[in-house]
Amino acid sequence: MHGTTSVSPKPVASVEAIRARFPALQREQRNEPVAYFDGPGGTQVPRDVVEAMSDYLYNHNANTHWAYPTSQETDLAIARARIALADFLVAQPVEIAFGANMTTITFHLARALGSKWGPGDEIVITELDHHANQAPWTRLAAERGVTVRVIPLEPESGQLDWKALEASLNSRTRLLAIGAASNALGTINDLPQAARLAHAAGALIFVDAVHLAAHARLDVAELDCDFLACSAYKFYGPHIGILYGRHELLENLDVPKLAPAPNEPPERMETGTQNHEGIVGAGMAVEFLASLAAGKRRGDRLDASFRELHARGQNLVEQLWEGLHRISGVRVYGPSPEQNRTPTVSFTLTGKSSEDVATTLAAKGVFVSHGDFYAATVVERLGLQSDGLVRAGCACYTTEEEVSRLVTGVREIARG
C-alpha cells in the first residue's frame, strides 16, 4: 500500500455496482443477455470513459502548445492523463509516453534502441509472447544483423524454460523482451527474477504488460524494468498504447523524430499529433479503476481495487477451470488456478473447431474469442496451428452466473 487513511476503507464496489457503469452489458443476443468473455482482446468501456472523451471532443478539441484556451486545455488534459498513467504504473509523468497501440510503440522503441546495435549484439525473446513482443525485435536481425535468441515454452505447464532463459543471457545480450502474462494461456511470468537475470548480464529489460495490466497492480520500480508497454483498451479504456521508460533512457534514445518536434521526454517519443481524446480516455480508465475503492490518494485506491479484483478473478477462474475440466472432450491449457495466472482460460473441444465453439456460444449470448490471438508461437507449440484455441477471459464485470452459462454452453456443445 502507498500511504494510509485515518478511517477504515469502504469495501470495493460490488460487481453489480460495477456492471451498472457499463452500457454494453444491456445488450442481448436472441433474448439472452450478453456475457462478455472477450476482455483479453479488449474489454468493454464504462460510461465515465466515453463521457470524458466526448467532453474533450465537444468542448476542448485543439492541437497542443498554442496560446488560445482550447489548446491550453488540451495541454492540461494530456498532462492530467500522464499523471493518471504514472499513478497506474507507479512511475513519474515524464516517463509516460502515448502512441497508437502497444505494437506501434514497440516497433518505434526497437528502431531507436537498435540504431546502436549490430552484429555480435544479442536480443532474447520468448515463445510465450504475443507477436507484438517478438516481431519488433526479430526485425532487427534483418535490419541490423543482431542475433535473436528464443526461450522455449514448456507446452504441458504453460511456463517458460527458466534454465534456458538464464543460460541465454550473456555479456553480448543487449535486451530481454518478455511478457508480463500470456494473453493465450494466462501464465504470469516472474518479472523481478527476469529483471535480475537481465541486469546481471548488463542487459535492458522490456516488458509487454498488455494482458496483465487489467489484472494486477503494476509497479515499475518493484518490477525493476527499463521499459514497459500496455494498452488502455485492455483495462476499460479506448484504443491507445502507453509506454513507460526510465527517464534517463528516454532522454538519450536515438528515436526517429521530426526536427521541430519537442526533444524532451516523454514527448520526444510521440511522433506526430497524438490521439488526444484517446489519451483523455486512458486517463479516465485509470480513474475508473481507482473509483471502485475509497481513499484520498489515487494510488491507494488502485491498490485496494486491484486486491479485490484479483480475489474475485481468482474465484471465477477456479470455477471456470473446474467446470471445463469436468466436461468430456475438453482440454484446458496453461497453469492451474493454484499457480500464478490471470483469470483467462483457453481450451479445445474434441471434434469441434474453435470457431464452431465460439459461434455456437455466441448464439447463446456468450462471447468468447477463438484462434491464435497473435500468440501464434504458443498455438504452434501446442500443436494447434490449424485451428487454435477457444479463449474466455474474466473481467471486473464478470459474474459467477456468467461463468456457469459458459460452462453449461460448452457442455451442451460437447453432448451435441
N, C-alpha and C positions, 0 to 999 in steps of 0.2 A: 504494500500500500504506500501511496505517496501522501503523507500527511494524515491527520486525524481530525475528527469533528467532535464537538462538545456534547452532542446528543447521539443517542443510538440511531443508526441509519434506518430509514424505512426500507421495507422489502423491495426487491426489484419488481418492476411491473409484471403482472400476470400475463400468461400467454394470451388470454382473452383481451386484455387491455392493449397488448402489442398488436394483435390482429386487427383491432378496430382502427388502427392507423394506416392500414394497407388497403386502398380501394380495390386492388386486383383480387383480393380474397372474396369479393362479392360475385365474381364470375362463376357461371355454371356451364357445364358440358352435359348435354342431354339430361337436363333437370337434376344433375348431380353437382354439388359444389366442387370446385376445382381444388385439388390438393397439389401444391407445387413442390415437387422434389427435384426441380431443375436448378436449385441455387448454386451448385458448383459451376454451372455455366453462366450464371447471372441471377442474382436474387431479385425479388420484387422490390418495389420502391415505395417508401412511406410518403404520405401526403406532405409532410414537412419539407421533404427534399424537393418535390415538384413545385411546391408553392414558392420556395426560396429561389429556384431557378426562374420561375415565371415572373416573380417580382423584379429580379435583376433585369430580365429582358424588357419588361414593360416600363420600368421606371429609372434604370441606371445604365442602360446599354451604351457603351462607348469604347474607344480604344484607350490605351494607357498613357500615363505620363504627360498629359497636357493640362492646361491651366483652367479649363472650364469645369463646372461642377460634376457632370456625369462622368467625366474622365477621372476626376479625383475620387469619386465614389467607387468607380471600378478599381482603382488602385487600392482603396481601403478594403473592398470586398475580397480581393485576391490576398491581401496581407492577412486578413482575418482567417481565410481558408488555410493559408500556410501555417498559421498558429494552431489551428484545429488539427491539421495533419501532423504537426510537430508533437502536439499532445498525444495524438493517437499512437505515434511511434516512439515517444519519449526522446525526442530529438530537439534540435534548435530550428527555428523557422528558416534560417539561411541555409539549412541542409535539406530543404524540401523543394523539389522541382516537379513541375507538371508536364505531361505530354499526352499524345493521342491515346496511348494504351501502353501496357507493360512491354509488349513485343517491340513497338517502335522505340520506346525509351531504351530498351536493352540493346537493340542494334546501334542506336546512337552512341550509347556508352561504350559498346565494344569497339566501334570505329575510333573513338577518342583514345581509349586505352591501347588499342592495337597499333596505333600510329608509331609507338615506341618499341614495338616487339617485332621479332623476325626469326629467322632460322636459329634453332638452338633454344628458343624460349618455348615453354610448355603451358598448356591450359588443361585443367582437369574438369570434366563434366560427368554426369551420371545417367545411367539408363532409366532411372526412376523419374527423370524430369520431363515436364512439358517441353515440346519442341521450341517454345519461345526462350527456354534457357539452354538450348543446345545449338540451334542454327546460328544465332549471332556469333557464337564462339567458334563453331566449325568453319564459318565463313572466313575467319582469319587464317585458317590453314591454307585456303586457296589464295587469299589476298596478300598475306604477309609471310607465309611459309612457316608459321608456328606449328608445333606438334600438339595434337589434342589427344589426351588420354581419357578413356571412358571407364567409369567404375560400374561393374556389373550389378544387376538386380538379382536377388535370390527369389525366384518366382514363387516358391512354396510359402515363404514367410512374408513376402512383400517388402522386405527390408533390403537396404544396401549391403554390399560386402565391405564392411568397415576395415577389415585387414587389407583388402585391395586398395582402399582409399588411402590408408596410411602409407602403404608401400609405393603408391604412385606419386606422392609428394616428395619433391627433392629441391635442390638448390636452383634448378632451372625452371621450376614452377613459378609462373607469374600470377596465376589466378585460379582459385577454386570456385566454380559456379555450381551451386547446389540449391535444390528446392527446400523450402521450409516444410512443405507437406505435399503429398502426391494427390493431384486432382482426380486420379483414376482409382487409387487404392485406399486413400485416407491415411497412409503412413506419415507419421510426423518424424522428421529427422532430428537428431541430436545436434542442433546448430552450435551451441557453445563448444562441444567437442570438435566439430568440424572447423570452427574458427581457431581453436588451439592448434590443431594439426597444421592448418594452412599458415598461420602466423609463425609457427615454429620453423617452417620451411622458408620463411621470408616472402610468402605469397599473400596477395589480397584475397578477400572472400566476397563474392556477390551472392545474394540470397533472393530467390524468387519466392515471395511471400503471398502470391496471389490467392492461393487456396486457403492458407492458414489465417489470413487477416480477419476473416469473418468469425473465426472460432477461438482465437487465443489472443491474449493481451501481449502485443509485441513491444519489446523494449530493446532498441538497437544497441544500447550500452551493455545490457545483460547478454545479448546475443554476440556481442563483440564483432559485429560485421562492419565491413568497409562500405558496402553498397547494399541496398535492399530496394526491391520494386514490388508494388502491388497495384491493384486496380479497384477503383471505387465501386464499380458495378457488381463486384463480388461481396461487398458489405453494405448493400442497401442504397448505393448511390448511382450516379449516371456513368456513362461510358467514358472514363478518363483514367489515365495512368499517373502514378506517383512514384518518384524516385527519391530515396534517401541516399545521401553520400556524405562522408565525413568532410567537414568544411575545408580542411587543408587539401584534400584530394580534389574537390570540386574547383577550388581556386586554381589548380595547376594542370588540370586536364587539357590536353590538346584537342579541344572539342570543335567540330565544324560549326562555324557561326558566321553571321554577316558582320562585316566590319563596323557598321554604325550601331549595331545592337549592344545592349549592356554587356559589360565584360566582368561584372561582379557576380559571384554565386548568390542565389541559385539561378538568376535569370539568364546567365550565360549558357545554361543547359537547355533553355527553352527557345527553340528555333521558331521564328515566325510569330504571328499573332495567335495567341492561345484561345482555347475554348473557355471563355470567361464564365459562361453560365454553368458549364460542367465543373469548373473549379469551385464555384459557389455551391453547387450541389454536393461535391465531395466533402466540403467543409460541413455542410448541414448533415450529411450521413454520419459523420463523426459525432455531431451534436445529438443526433437521434439516438445513437447507441449510448451516449452519456446520459441522456434524459431518462433512460429506463431505471436509473437509480438516483438516490438523493445524495447530496453533498455539496460543499461550497466550490471545490476545485474540480474542473473537468477531469483531470487525471484520476482523482479519487473515484468519481462516478464511473469512469470507464473501467477501473479496477473491479468495482462491485458488479457492474453489468456483466463483464466477461466471466467472473467467477460463477455467477448464477447461470448464465447461458451455457457455460461449459458443463455444469452439473445436469442441466436439463438435456443438453445434447447427448451426454453420456447415457442417461436413462433411455432416450429414444434409440440410440444406436444399439444398445443391448436388446431392446425389444425387437428392432428390425432384424438384427443379426440372428437372434434365436428363432424368430418366426420364419425367416427364409431357410434356415438350416433344417427345419422340420418338414420341408416340402420335398418330396421325392423328385429327383431330376434337377434340383437347383444346386449349383456350385457357387459359393461365395468366396471372394478373393480378398487378399490383404490381411493386415494384422487383426487379431481378435479384439473384442472390446476391452479385455484386460490389459492390453498394451496401449502405448501412447498413439492415439489416432484421432482423426476428425470424425464427425457423425455423417460420413459419406461412405456408402456401401455399394460395391459393384458385384454383379453376379451374372451367371448364364443359366439358361434352362434347356436341358437336353431336348433336341428335336425342334426347337424354336429359335428363329433368328432374333438378334437383339432388337431389330427394327419391328418385327412382328409383335414381340412382347410389349415394346413401347407403344405401338399403335393400338393394341388391344386395351392396354391400361388407360390410354388417353380417352378412349370411348367411354370408360368408366369414370372419367373426371380425375384420373391420377396421372400427372405429368412427370415423366422421367426422361432422362437422356439416354442415347444409345450411340455406339460407335467407338472411336478411339480417343475422343476429347482432346486431340492434338498431343496426347501422350502416346504416340504411335509406337515408340520403342517398348513401352510397358506391355502394350497389347501384343506386340510381336513376340516378346519374351515369354508371354503366357500361351503362345501358340494359337492366338485368336485373331490373327490379322485379317482373315477372310470375312469376319463378322463383327468382332469387337464385343463390348460389354454392355449390359444394362446398368445404369448408374442412378442411384437415389441418394439425394443429399438432404439432410435435415437443416432447417434454418431457425431463426428466432421465433417464427410464427408457426412452426410445425407442431401438431398435436399428437397425442397418443392415438386418438381415434383415426387420424390420417394414416399413421403407420399401420394400424390394423387394417384399414381399407387397402393399402398397398399389398400387405401380406396376403390378405384374402383374395385380391385380384390375381396375384401370381399363382396362388393355389388353384384357383379356378382355371387359369390357363394351362397349368400342369395336368389337370384332370381332363381337360378338353381334348 
